[in-house]
Amino acid sequence: MEVRGAVLDAAAFIDRCKIGRLQILVAVFGALVLFVDGFDTQVIGYITPQIAKEWQIPRNLLGPIFSSGLTGLLVGYLLIAPLSAKIGHKLVMIGSCLAFGALTFFTTSASNVWVLILFRFVTGIGLGGAIPSAVALTGEYCPQAWRSSFITFIYAGLSFGQLSAGVVSSALLARFGWQAVLWVGGILPILLAVAIALAAPDSLEYLINKRRDRAGALKILHRIDPALDVATDRPLIANQHGGRESSIRNLFQSGRAFGTAAIWLAIGMNLMVNFFIQQWTTQIFIDAGLAQETAIIATSMSMAGGIGAAFVVGPVMDRLGPYRVMPFLFVGAALFVSLIGIVVALPLWVLLATNFCQGFCTSGIQKAGNALCIYFYPTALRSTGLGWMLGIGRIGAIAGPLAAGILLGFGWSAADLFYACGVALLIGAFAMVLMGRAYRRSAPGYLASDLPG
């Protein structure tokens, strides 16, 4: 394709092109980053019951173990992820994968609770640095018409990783011990970092605007469309109009303050419940009388539901819009989470089915929340909006497992915790209903106040 005119806008060029091998490759790498991230984030929930048994850890210390990695995630989202503006998404992904892979290996040397908590915290920093760059790079290389669906689909990698953590734990724990599970969790991201270094392209925006690497950017554009023909003196731009819109304060300007607050509240409620379930339910199911392997399988059904949600929620949102879909997901999640404390005493298949449906809804909310950021914020604000949604939401993720340990120490039953989770999810549903009433008439990607005149 011959390009004429004063400039070549890389983003507009990608939007005009069909999806090809390079875009699929970037999406695959994004999904794989989320896979190893999900594996190493979730694995602690499966191995902690055995560690607690070996080390005689009291129940009130399980919450800090679960929350330490999530605290590191928060730090990674807010401090490491923004480095991509200076060094590029590719280098951030490589560095993050190498860091949390190596630290997962080192965690096998932990000999007491406090060392384990420290290792999980620093591992979480690496985990938090990887996801925003993987999502942002995928979004950058995907045409706008497919962007929401692609981002929703790659999040299936996160659910696959969480599910695989349960499968690997079930296969290795009894025979080889908890250290063997962490060996797997360490080697996978290191191998992925090598593959990214060899085959993944870097951000075009970074190459053009930061490194001024015109030749490198054109080489990537030629991989997207080999017929591209650009004169040597033709300027090349990327996201030319996004610089002034990328600061955090812009999330609260042009009528977006209420929507930003509603997104943060709703996703915070969901992550509080989601991570409580991921980190605690294996232990709760064991306490209820299930064998360790059965408890892991029951917990893993939640991740299986999340995989299903990745392929359903995005297309439904494209058809009906996020403000119609998200409240129903929250109400469904509240129902099925509340039932878990009851059905744990019923036949196993009832527990498995309930946890699958719960996972479909809670994981579906998270995937829908990522797409909602793309729908709600204008282009230049999307990465900032997504990063801060994930970062602020992690406050809920930290609080959920930690509060569960405290409340169990106060004598709450497991059923009480699940009922409380249901209330939290209804709060999220209410926030989404109010946001829908406030913004449903606004066009996707901008508000009425953004329009000229």
N, C-alpha and C positions, 0 to 999 in steps of 0.2 A: 504494500500500500504506500503510495507516494503522499507525503505530507507537505502541504503548501500553507503559506500564511506567515505572519510575523513570528510566531512562537509555536513550539510544540508543548502542550500541557500533558505531562505523563499521566495524570489522573484521568483526564478526559479521554486520552488515547486508550487506556485500559477499559474505560466504560464502553467505548465503541467496539472493542474487540470481542470475539467469541472466547469462551473459556477453553484454554488449551492445556498442554502438558505442564507448562511452568506454573500456571495457577493451581492446577491439581497437586503438583509437587509441593508447593508452599502450603496448601491446605493439609496435605498428608503430614508434613513436618509439624504443622500446628496441632493436629490431632495427636501426634506421637508425643509432643511436649506435654500436652494435657494428660495423656495416658500415664507417662512416668510420674508426672506431678500428682495425679490422682492416686496412683499406687503408693507412693511414699507418704502422702498425706494420710491415707486411710489405714496403712498397715499397722500403725501403732494401736489402733482399736482392736485388732485381731491378736496381737502378740502380748499385749499388756496383761490379760488374765494369766498367762503362763509365767510371765515375769513376776507378777504379784504373788503367785503361789510359791515360786522359787525363793524370792527375797523376803517373803512374809510382810508384804506392804499393806498397811492399813487402808481401808477404803477411802478415808478422807484425803489421801495423797494421790488417788487415781485421777481426780479432777485436774490438779496441776500438771500431771504427766500429759493428759490429753490436751490441755490448753496451751502448753508451752510451745508446741509446734505451730499452733494457730496464732499465737502472739508473734512468733517469727514471721508468719505469713503476712500479718498486718504491717510489720516493719518493711518487709520486702516489697509489698505493694506501694507503700508510700515513699520509700527511699531508694530502692534499687531500680524499680521499673522506670522512673523518670530519667535514669541515666541513658536510656535509649535515644533521647534527643541529642546527646553528646557523642555517643559511641556507636549508635545504630542498634536496631533490633537483633540483628544476627549475633553480634558479639555479646549482647546481654543474654540471649538464649544459650549460647555456648558456655559462657561463664557461669550462669545459674545452674545449668545441668551438671557441669563438672563439679560445682561446689556442693550441691545437695547430694549428688551421687557419692562423692568422697566422704562427706559427713555421715551419710547413711552407713557406709562401711565402718567408720570410726565408732559409730554408736554401738557396734557389737563389743567394743572394749569396755563399755560402761559397767561399773561394778556396784553402784548404789543409785538410789533414787535421784539424788541431786545432780549427779553427773549425767544421768539419763535425761533429766529435764533440760540441762544445759545443751546437750547435743541436739535434742529435739528443737530447741529454740533456734539455734544457729542453722540447723537444717531447714527450718521453716522460712528463714530469710531468703535462702536460695530458691525455695519453692515459690515464694511470693514474687520473686523477680522474673520468673520464667513466663507465667501465664499472660500478663498484659502484652508483652512483646509478641508472643505467639499469636494472640488474637488480633493485635493491631496489624501485624504483617500479613496475616490472612486477609483481613479486611481491605488492606491497601491494594493487594494484587487481584482481588475479586471485583468484577464489574458491579456497579451499584445496584443493578436490578436483582442480583443474586446475593448481595452482601449479607443480609439478615439470615437467609437460609444457610449460607456457608458457615457463618459463625455459630449458628445453632447446631449444625451437623458436626463441626469439629469438637463441640463440647461432648459429643458421644464418647470421644477419647477419654475424657475425665471419668465418665461413668464406667467405661471398660476398664480403666486402670484401677478404680476402686473395687470393681467386681473381681478383677484378676488378683488383687491383694488377698481377697478372701479365698480364692481357689488355691493360690500358692501357699497361703498359710495353712489351709486344711491339709494340703499334701505334704508339707515339710515339718510342721510344728512337732507333731508327735514323734516323728522318726529322727529328725536332725536338730530340733530345738529352734528357739526364736532367732538365734543368730543367723541361721541359714536363710530365713526369710529376708533379713536385712541385706544379706549378700546379693540376693537377686535384685532387691531394691536399689543397691548401689551400682551394680554393673550396667543395668539398663540405661540410665541417663548418661553415663559416661560414653557408652557406645553411640547413643543418639547424638551427643555433642560432637563426636568425630564425624558422623554422617552429615550433620548440619554444616560443619566447617568445610566439608568437601563439596557439598551439592546445593546448599540453599543460597538463594540470592539475598542481598541486603535490601533494606528499604530504599526505594527510589527517592523518596523525599530526603532521606539522609545523604544519599550519594550526590544529589543535585544541589541541595541547599547548604549542606554542612561541609562535605568533602570537596565540593566543586568538581566531582569526577564525571565529566560529561561522557567520556569514552566508556566508562564502566556502566553508566546508566543506559547509554544507547545500545550497548551489548545485550543488556537485559531486555530492552524493548524489542530488539531484533529476535530474541528468543520467543517473545510473545507473538510477534508477526514478522517472519523472515522477509516479507515483501516491503518492510518499512524503508523509506528512502528520505533522508533528511540532509539538506545542504549543510556543509561544514560550518557555515556562519549563522545558522538558524538557532536562536536562543532556545534553551530547554528549561522548562519550569516544572515545579511540583508544589501543589498546595499553596499557590502564590498568595491567596487571600486568607490563609488560616492563622497567620502569626498573631494578629491582634485579638483573636478570639479564644486562645488556648489557655488562658489563665484560670485559676480556680474560681476567682470572683465572678467570672462570666457565667458560671453555673447558676448564679442567683440573680442575674440581670435579665432584662427583656421579658419579664413575666415568668421566669423559670424557677423562682425561689420555692414556690409551693410544690411544684412537680419534683424538684430535686430533693426536697425534704421528704416527700411522700415515697419516692423511690428508695431513699436511704432507710426510712423506717420499715417499709415493707420487706425489703431484702434483708435487713438486719434481723427482723423477726424470723424470716424463713431460715437464714443461716444459723441462728441460735438453735432452732429445732433440728435442722438438718445435721449439724455437727454433734449435737447431743445424741441423736440416733446413731450416727456413724461410729462414734467413739464409745458409747455406753451400752448399746443393746446386746452386744455379744456377752458382756459381763452379766447383764440383767437376765438374759435367757439362760445362762449357766446357773445363776442363782435360783432360777425358777425350776431347775431340774433337768434341763437339756444337756446332752453330752456336748463337749467342746466342738467337735466337728459339726454336729447338728446346729449348734448356736451360730457358728460361722456361716453355714449355708443359709440360715434364716436371715441373718443380717445382710448377706450378699443379695438377697432378693430385692432389697431396696435399691441397690445399684443396677440390678437387671431392669427394674422399673424405670430408672433414669435413662438407660439406653433406649428403651422404647419411646420415652418422652422426646428424645433428641430428634426422632424422625417423624413425630406427630405434631408437636407443639408449634414448630416453626411454620410449616405449611398452613396450619389452622390460623395462626396469627396473621399470616399474609392475607388470608381470605376474610377474616372477621375483625382484625385489628386487636392490638394488645389490651385495650381497655375493656373489651368484652370477655377475653379469654382469661386474663390473670385473676380476676375475682373468683371465677369458678374453680380455678386451680387451687387457690387458697382455701376455699370452703371444702373442697374435696380432701385436701391435705389435712385440714382440721378434723374431719370425720374419721379418716383412716388412722391417723396418729392416735386419736383418742381411743380407738378400738384395740390398739396393740396390747394395752395392759389387761384387757379382758380376754382376748383370744389366745394369749400365751398358754392358758390352761386348757384350751380346746384341742382337737386333733391337729397334727402338725400342718396339714395342708391348708387349714384355715389361717394359721399364722403366716405361712408362706404367701398366700394370696393377699392377705391384708398388707403385709410389708411390701409386696410388689406394688400394690396400688398406692400405698403411701409414698414409695420411692418415685413412682411416676409423677405424682403431684408435686412433691417438694423439690425434686430435681428438675421437673418441668418448670417450676416457678423460677429457679435460678437461670435456666437457659432462656426463658422468656424475658427475664430481667435484663439480660445482656442485649437481646434484640430490642427491648423497650428503649434502652439508652440510644441505640442507633435511630430508632423511630422518633424519639423526643428531642434529641439535641441536634443542632446544625452540624455540618460536616466537620468544621474545625474544632468543635467541642466534644466530639464523640469519644476520642481516646481518653481525654481528661475526665469526661463524665463516667466512662466505664471504669477507669482506674480507681477513681474515688468512690464509686459505688461499691466496688469489690473491697477496697480498703476499709471504708466505714462499716460495711456489712460484716467485716471480720471481727468487729467489736462484739457483735452478737454471737459469732462463731466461737469466740473465746469465752464469752459469758455462759453459753449453754452448757458445755461439759463441766465447767468450774462450778456453776450454780447447782448442777445435778449432784455433784459430790457433797456439797454443803447441805443441801436439802435432805439427801439420804442420811447424812449424819444427824440431822435433826429428827429423824424418824419418819420422813415421808416414805410412802410406798412407791413402787415403780408405777403403779396405775395412776397415782396422784401426779407424778411427773408427766405422764403422757396426757393427762387431762389439762395440765397447765400449758403444755405445748399446743394443744388445740386452741386454747384461749389466745395465745400469742399469734397463731396463724389467722385467727379471725380479726385480730387487730390489723394484720397485713392486708386482709381482704377489704376492710373498711378504708384503709389508706388508698388502695387501688380504685375503689368505687369513687371516692372523692376526687382523685386525680382524673379519672375518666370524665366526671361531670365538668371539671374545670377546663380540660384540654381536648375533649373529643372532637370539637369542631375545628381545632387547629390543624393545619396541614402537616404531614409527617416531615420531621427534620427542621421545622422552624415554627415560630409562633406568629400570631397576627402582628405583634409589635415588631417583628423582624422585617415585615413587608414594606416596600417603599411606599411613601405617601401616607 
